[in-house]
Amino acid sequence: RQLVELRIAASAAGVDSTLLGDMITRMGALIRMWRHGDGRLAHFNGGGGINAAHVEETLLRAGVRGKPLQQAPYSGFLRIGSGRTLVIMDAGEPAAIRDGQDVTGLGTLGFEMSVGQTQLIVNPGQMMTDPTMRRIMASTAAHSTLGLDNQNSSSPRTGRMASISGVEVGEADGGILAVATHDGFDASHGLLHHRKLYLKTGGANLRGADILEYTGAPGEIPQLALIRFHLHPRVTAAMLANGSVLMKIRGSKTGWTMKASGAVPEIDNSVYFEDGVRQACQQIILKAVITDIRTIGTHEVRWAFTRGG
């Protein structure tokens, strides 16, 4: 908003604002990429705490139009969508690598998912003034991604920082596919994390695969992989007898089911912040024992969210 105001002032003063306009256009395209169907920004790395109406007003004043980006190479974000379903994924390196600042988010390969005006899978945190809460909300566990032995995917204190490789996004057979790999657990456990997200045409099915690959590097023997899916407060989850998870959206007749293989699903409590207000919610956690991964080489967890439960 400040850049838009600056451009208006520059134009009024007769100052060439072409460069500033180009910057606003690029930033506006990235903001559009981060928006869900309800107009709110996705919650990554402490972000998302801007009112949807303010975002819309700023984009209109900035004159940003056109389709949202599918991939933002510098920030690393990916966006795939079909029908009314949208998935936004963080396939970028932690901020400490990019700008030398304190790490603001350790949710590498985390994602959010929305269907129309309804957010389904989220990341809990917004920027906090309290240092302890800021650190908690920036952690890997506070994002919808894979964690290992309750450790973050990067550790600024020890210099263990994730780097990204193998990023691809584009059309696939019957849908759209996004893939990426990070090595944040290589120095600590000798493991790479590969994530694949496939959204079926029409948006009624999101399939994912989280693959841990042993690189042969020394380190701690890994024990437990935890894949978290934080749910928006409007979403209520319950375990079914067949081991799948049923999700109901408040105010909607349509539910979703979640099934997984290679891990055991559990439901736990979580927390979500919106407009500075703390709200109770739930999370689905897929737990996979991986103590034998140095023998078998890889461990794959497959999961799917399907509309119509």
C-alpha positions in Angstrom: 0.0 0.0 0.0 2.9 2.4 0.8 4.4 1.8 -2.7 1.0 2.6 -4.3 0.8 5.8 -2.3 4.4 6.7 -3.3 3.6 6.1 -7.0 0.6 8.4 -6.7 2.7 11.1 -5.0 5.5 10.7 -7.6 3.0 11.1 -10.5 1.4 14.1 -8.9 4.9 15.7 -8.6 5.7 14.9 -12.2 8.4 12.4 -11.3 8.9 9.4 -13.5 7.4 6.4 -11.6 7.9 3.7 -14.3 10.4 1.7 -12.2 8.2 1.9 -9.2 5.2 0.8 -11.2 7.1 -2.2 -12.5 8.0 -3.1 -8.9 4.3 -2.8 -7.8 3.2 -5.0 -10.7 5.7 -7.8 -9.7 4.7 -7.6 -6.0 1.0 -7.5 -6.9 1.4 -10.7 -9.0 3.0 -12.4 -6.0 0.2 -11.2 -3.6 -2.4 -12.6 -6.0 -0.5 -15.9 -5.9 -0.9 -16.0 -2.1 -4.6 -15.3 -2.0 -7.2 -17.9 -1.2 -10.7 -17.9 -2.6 -12.0 -15.9 0.3 -9.5 -13.1 -0.5 -7.3 -13.8 2.5 -3.5 -14.3 2.2 -2.0 -17.7 3.0 -0.3 -18.2 6.3 3.4 -18.8 5.6 6.4 -17.7 7.6 4.3 -15.5 9.9 2.4 -13.9 7.1 -1.3 -13.7 6.4 -2.3 -11.1 8.9 -3.8 -8.6 6.5 -7.5 -8.0 6.2 -8.9 -9.4 2.9 -10.7 -6.1 2.1 -7.4 -4.2 2.4 -5.7 -6.7 0.1 -8.4 -6.3 -2.5 -8.3 -2.5 -2.2 -4.6 -2.4 -2.6 -4.6 -4.6 -5.7 -7.3 -2.6 -7.3 -5.4 0.7 -6.7 -2.2 -0.9 -7.9 -3.9 -2.0 -11.2 -2.7 -5.6 -10.9 -4.6 -7.9 -13.3 -4.3 -11.2 -15.0 -3.9 -14.7 -13.7 -2.0 -15.4 -10.5 1.5 -16.8 -10.9 1.9 -20.6 -10.8 5.5 -20.4 -9.7 7.5 -17.7 -8.1 11.2 -18.7 -8.6 12.8 -16.3 -6.0 10.4 -16.8 -3.1 9.9 -20.5 -4.1 6.1 -20.6 -3.8 4.0 -22.8 -6.1 0.3 -22.5 -6.8 -1.9 -25.2 -8.4 -5.6 -25.1 -8.8 -8.6 -26.8 -10.5 -12.3 -26.2 -10.2 -12.8 -24.3 -6.9 -9.8 -26.0 -5.2 -6.5 -24.2 -4.7 -3.2 -25.4 -3.2 -0.4 -23.0 -2.3 3.0 -24.6 -1.4 6.2 -23.2 0.0 9.1 -24.7 -2.0 11.5 -21.9 -1.1 14.6 -21.9 1.1 14.3 -20.5 4.6 14.5 -16.7 4.8 17.9 -16.8 6.6 19.5 -18.1 3.4 17.8 -15.5 1.2 18.4 -12.3 3.0 20.7 -12.9 6.0 17.9 -12.1 8.5 16.5 -14.2 11.3 14.6 -17.2 10.0 10.9 -16.3 9.8 9.6 -19.7 8.8 10.8 -23.3 8.9 7.8 -24.9 7.2 9.7 -26.0 4.1 7.4 -27.8 1.6 4.4 -26.9 3.7 1.1 -26.1 2.0 -2.4 -24.7 2.4 -5.6 -25.8 0.6 -8.9 -24.0 0.1 -12.1 -24.8 -1.7 -13.9 -21.7 -2.9 -14.5 -19.5 0.1 -13.5 -22.2 2.6 -10.0 -22.8 3.8 -9.4 -26.5 4.6 -5.7 -27.1 5.3 -3.8 -24.2 6.9 -0.7 -23.1 8.7 -1.5 -21.7 12.2 0.7 -18.8 12.7 0.8 -15.1 12.1 3.6 -12.6 13.0 3.8 -12.4 16.8 5.4 -9.6 18.9 6.2 -12.1 21.7 9.6 -13.8 20.8 8.6 -17.1 22.3 5.3 -17.3 20.3 7.1 -16.1 17.2 9.6 -18.9 17.5 6.8 -21.5 18.0 4.7 -20.2 15.1 7.7 -20.3 12.8 8.5 -23.9 13.6 8.1 -26.9 11.3 5.4 -28.3 13.6 3.4 -25.1 13.0 3.1 -25.8 9.3 1.4 -28.5 7.3 4.5 -30.4 6.3 6.8 -33.2 7.5 8.9 -33.0 10.6 11.4 -35.5 11.9 11.8 -36.5 15.6 10.2 -33.2 16.6 13.0 -31.3 15.0 12.7 -28.3 12.6 13.7 -28.8 9.0 16.3 -26.1 9.5 18.4 -25.1 12.5 19.9 -21.6 12.3 21.7 -22.2 15.6 23.7 -25.1 14.2 23.9 -23.8 10.6 21.8 -26.6 9.3 19.7 -24.9 6.7 17.5 -26.6 4.1 18.2 -26.1 0.4 15.7 -26.9 -2.3 16.0 -28.9 -5.5 14.0 -30.7 -8.1 11.1 -28.1 -8.2 8.6 -28.8 -10.9 5.0 -27.7 -11.4 2.8 -28.2 -14.4 0.1 -30.3 -16.1 0.1 -34.0 -15.5 -2.1 -36.9 -16.6 -5.6 -35.9 -15.5 -4.5 -33.0 -13.3 -1.7 -30.8 -12.2 1.5 -31.8 -10.3 3.9 -30.0 -8.0 7.1 -31.6 -6.7 10.1 -30.4 -4.7 12.9 -31.8 -2.5 14.7 -30.3 0.5 17.8 -31.5 2.3 17.2 -30.0 5.7 17.5 -33.3 7.5 20.6 -34.5 5.6 23.1 -33.1 8.0 21.2 -34.3 11.1 19.8 -37.6 10.0 21.1 -38.3 6.4 17.7 -37.9 4.9 16.1 -36.0 2.0 12.4 -35.1 2.0 10.6 -35.3 -1.4 7.1 -34.0 -1.6 4.6 -34.6 -4.5 1.2 -32.9 -4.7 -1.2 -34.0 -7.4 -4.5 -32.2 -7.8 -7.0 -34.0 -10.0 -8.8 -32.0 -12.7 -12.0 -30.6 -11.2 -10.4 -30.2 -7.7 -12.3 -33.0 -6.0 -9.1 -35.0 -5.1 -5.7 -34.0 -3.8 -3.1 -36.7 -3.6 0.2 -36.4 -1.9 3.4 -38.4 -1.3 6.0 -37.7 1.2 9.2 -39.7 0.6 12.2 -39.9 2.9 15.4 -41.1 1.2 18.5 -42.1 3.1 21.6 -40.5 1.6 24.3 -42.5 3.4 25.4 -39.5 5.4 26.1 -39.9 9.1 23.9 -38.5 11.8 21.2 -39.5 14.3 19.3 -42.6 13.6 15.8 -41.3 12.7 12.9 -42.6 14.8 9.6 -41.0 13.8 8.3 -38.9 10.9 5.3 -36.7 11.6 3.3 -35.2 8.8 0.9 -32.6 10.0 -2.2 -31.2 8.4 -3.5 -28.3 10.4 -7.3 -27.7 9.9 -9.1 -24.4 9.7 -11.3 -23.8 12.7 -14.4 -24.3 10.5 -13.3 -27.8 9.8 -14.0 -30.7 12.3 -12.3 -34.1 11.9 -13.2 -37.5 13.3 -11.6 -40.9 12.9 -13.6 -43.6 11.1 -13.5 -47.3 11.9 -11.6 -48.1 8.6 -8.7 -45.8 9.6 -9.6 -42.9 7.4 -10.5 -39.4 8.6 -13.8 -37.7 8.0 -13.8 -33.9 7.8 -16.9 -31.7 8.0 -17.0 -28.0 7.2 -19.3 -25.9 9.3 -22.1 -24.5 7.2 -21.5 -26.9 4.3 -23.2 -30.2 3.4 -20.2 -31.5 1.6 -17.4 -33.2 3.6 -14.0 -34.5 2.7 -12.2 -37.8 3.6 -8.5 -38.3 4.2 -6.9 -41.7 3.7 -3.2 -42.6 4.1 -0.8 -45.5 3.7 2.7 -45.9 5.1 1.7 -44.0 8.3 -0.9 -44.1 11.1 -3.3 -41.2 11.3 -4.2 -39.4 14.5 -6.2 -36.3 15.4 -4.9 -33.8 17.8 -5.6 -30.2 19.0 -4.0 -27.2 17.2 -4.4 -23.5 17.2 -5.0 -20.9 14.5 -4.5 -17.1 14.5 -6.6 -14.8 12.3 -6.7 -11.0 12.6 -4.8 -11.4 15.9 -7.4 -13.7 17.4 -6.4 -17.1 18.7 -8.8 -19.9 17.8 -8.9 -23.6 18.7 -8.8 -26.1 15.9 -7.6 -29.6 15.0 -4.8 -31.2 13.1 -4.3 -34.6 11.4 -1.0 -36.1 12.1 0.4 -39.0 10.1 3.0 -40.9 12.2 5.5 -43.2 10.6 8.2 -45.2 12.4 11.3 -45.1 10.3 14.0 -46.7 12.4 14.8 -49.1 9.6 15.2 -46.5 6.8 19.0 -47.0 6.7 18.4 -50.6 5.8 15.5 -50.2 3.3 16.7 -46.9 1.9 13.4 -45.1 1.6 10.1 -44.7 3.3 7.0 -43.4 1.5 3.8 -42.1 3.0 0.9 -41.6 0.6 -2.2 -39.7 1.4 -5.3 -38.3 -0.3 -8.1 -35.8 0.4 -11.3 -36.6 -1.4 -14.4 -34.5 -1.6 -17.8 -36.2 -0.8 -17.2 -37.7 2.5 
